[in-house]
Amino acid sequence: MEKIKAKVSPGKKKVVKELSDLMKKKTVMIISVKGLPSAQFQDIKKKIRSNAVIKVAKKNLIDLALDNCGIKELHELVQYVEDSTAILFSDEDAFVISGLLSDQKSPSKAKPGQIAPKDIEVKAGPTDLLPGPDISSLSAVGLTPKVEGGKIAILKDKVIAKEGSVISASIASIMAKLGIIPFEVGIDPVAAYMEGKIYANIKIDKVAMIGALENAYARALPFAVDLAYVNGETIGYILGKASLHEKAISGIVGSGQNNTEVKSMEATSN
């Protein structure tokens, strides 16, 4: 640790050395803990401790450790370190760890000032809200409330927050009252070093990934059947298609035979 400047206190040098020693692990990952409650952070650390170690330290100490660990490629991670980041170490593959972190996310209510992750829509239908001040609050965000059966109902579907827009206090309040929970909180992977390479944008969205795979499968299956590419997934469809073709051909052939017989009978009678 001779590169660390003398003005760094012994306590800080100890932290830097501890971080530097851990950087010998297979995966070194910068993670974001922004907006994550302390209790939930500790719970996630506990759940993944058999797979990874997470350390929280000041930005300058993490930067020092990255620069003084003896692995030059790790310096590239400095650009991803912020005040709301921590550092994770593991002998597992970086993408495996990213998947584990994705599994530890939990729903979170909207707060004023947050950015809508998608269009947030209120569907028409009954609510559990009682008539009163909430009628005005619902109207103020563009909804059309009406009292039905002693409760407030929404008459029309309405997008109350567009994707990328800032959520106001009034909209956050309405979402909370209607039980709309559009956010997930947890630890987000930012960038990782693994086996000599830096990987950015390693956040894994399992729901989106499964949706993409299902869409790709839906497009590939009919194409494979059309090409008569035989495997366990296509054989049933190919045989079914062949059966339909057989019936169609038999119908054409049968029709041709009947016409020949009719003509033959007509010729004989003449």
N, C-alpha and C positions, 0 to 999 in steps of 0.2 A: 504493500500500500504506500510505497514511497512517493507516488505521484500526488497524493493528497496534500494540499497545502497545510502548513503548520498552524494556521489560524483556526482550523477545524478542531473543535474540542475533542478530548478523548472519548467522551460518550458518543459523539457523532461519528468518530472514526470507527468505533465498535459496530455501529449500525451499518456503516458503509461496508465494512469487512464482512459482516454477516450476509448482507445482500450479495456482495461479490462472490462469496463462496457458493451461494445457492445458484448463481448463474451458470454453474457447471451442469445443471440439470438439462435434460433434453429440450424442454420447452420453457422459455421465459416470455411471459405475456403481460402486457400493459392492459389493465382493466379499468373500467369506469365504475365508480360507486356513487355517482352524482344522484342526489335525491333519494338515496337508499337509507331507510331508517337503521339506526345502529343495531337494534335487536334482530332485524332481519338479516343484516350483514353477518352478525355473529352466528346466526342459525345456518346460513349458507356455508360459512367457513367450516362449521362443525360437520355438515353433511358431506362435504367433498374432501375432508382432510385425509382420507385414505388415498386420494388421487392427486391432491395438490396442496401446496402451502401458499397462503396469501400473507403478504407483509404490507403494512401501511407505514409510509415514511414521507417526510417532506420532499417536495420536488427536487430541491438542490441535492439532497442526499441520494435520491434515486439516480439522478444525473451523474453524480460522482461515481457511484457504483458501476453504472453502465460504461463509464469512461475508464475505469481502473480495474476491470475484471479480467483483463488479458485476452478478451475476445473482441477483435476490432469491429466485427459486423454488428455487435450489440449497440454500438454508438448510434446507429440509425434509429433506434427506438427512442432516443432522447426527444425527438420532435413530437412524439405522441404523449409525453408525460405532462400532465397538468395538475393543478391543485386538487382536483376531484378524482385523481386516479390512484390506483394502488398497483402492486406488482405481484404476479403469481408465478410460481415455479412448480414444475412437474416433470416426471419421467414418462408421462403419457404423451401421445400425439397431440399437437395443438388443437386440431379440429375435433378430437375426441373431447378435450376439455371444454371447447366452445359449446359442444352439444350438451355436456353436463350442466354448464351454466344456464343454457336455454331451458333446461328442465326445471330449474329452481326459480323461475319467474312466478310472480303472483299478481292477481288483479289489483288495481289501484284506482281510486276515485280521481277525477279530474280536479286540478287546482288552477286558480286564476293565473294567467301568464304562460301556461303550458301551450305547446304547439299540438294541434289536433293531428294524430297519426293517420287519420283517414276521414272521409266524410262521416259525420256523426248524425244519424237520422233518428227522429222520434216517429214511431209508427202510430197510425190511427188506432184507437181502441180505448178501452176503459183503463183507469188508473186507480190507485188506492188513496188518492188525495181527496180530502173533504172540501166542499165548497167554502170559499173564504178568500183570503188574500192571495192564495196560490193561483186563482183565476187570472188576476192581473199580472202576476209574475210569468205565467205561461204565455199570456198574450204579448208581453213585453219582448219575448225572444222570437216572436213570429208564429207561435202555435195558435190553433183555434180550439179553445176549450169550451165545453158545454156540460152542464150538470145532467147526469142520467142516473137514475136509480140511487140518488143520494150521494153519488161520487162524481168526480170530475172525469170526463172522457175527452180524448183528443179526436177531432173530426177528420183531420187530414194528415197524411204523412208530411214530414217537414225536416229538411236538413238544417240543423241549428248551428253546425260548425263545419266549414269546409276543410278538407285536408290541407294542412300547412298554415291554417289561420290560428291566431292567438285566441285562446279561450278566455272569455271575460268572466268576471265574478258572477254575473247573473246567469250565464249559461252553465257555469260549473255548479251553481246552486240547483238549477233545474235538473241537471243530469243526476245529481245526488238524490234528489227527491223522487225521480223516476227510476232509480236503480240502474242507471246507465254507467257502466264502468269501462271506459275506453282504453285505459292504460295498463301496462304491466311494469312492475318494478323488479329489479334484480341486479345482478352484476353483468355488465356488458363487456365482452372482449373488444379491445381496440386494435391492437396489433401484437404480433408474436414473432419471436425468433425460434427457429427450430432447425437443427442440423445444418447450420451455415447460411440459412436464408431468412429473410424478413417477410412476413405475411401480414398485409393490411386487409381491412374489410373481412375479417374472419367470423363475424357475427353470423350465427346460424338460426334461421327462422324455419323451424321444422314444419309448421303448418303450411307456410308458403311453398316449401320444398316438396311436401307430399302432394299439394295441389298441382304443382308443376309436373310432377311425375305422373299423376293421374291424367292430366291433360295430354301429356306426351304419349301415354299408353293408349288413350282414346283415339288419337290421331294415327298411331303406328299400327294398331290392330287391323283396321280395314285395309290399310295399304298392304300389310303382310298377307292377308287373305286374298286380296286381288292378285298378288304375285304368286300365290300358291306356295308360300314359304311355310313348310310344315314344321310345327313344334307342338308342345303340349297345349299351348294357348290357342293355336289356330286350327288344329286338326278337326275339331268339331264343326267349326264354321265352314271349313273347306269341304268337308263331306256333305254338309247341308247344302252348300252351294252346288256341289256336283249332283246331288239328288234332284234339285230343282231343274238343273240343265237337262238331266236325263229325262225328266217328265216332259219338259218342253219339247225335246227332240222326239220323244216317243209320240207325243201328240201330233207333231208335224208329219212324222213317218206314217203314223196310223191314218191320218187324214189323207195322205197321198195314196195309200193302199186302197182306201175306201173309194176314192175317185176312180182308180184304175179298174176296180171291180164293177163300178157302175157303168163305166164306158164299155167294158167287156160284155156286160149283160145287154146293153143297148145294141151293140154290134150283132150279138147272137140273135136277138129278137127281130132285127131287120133282115 
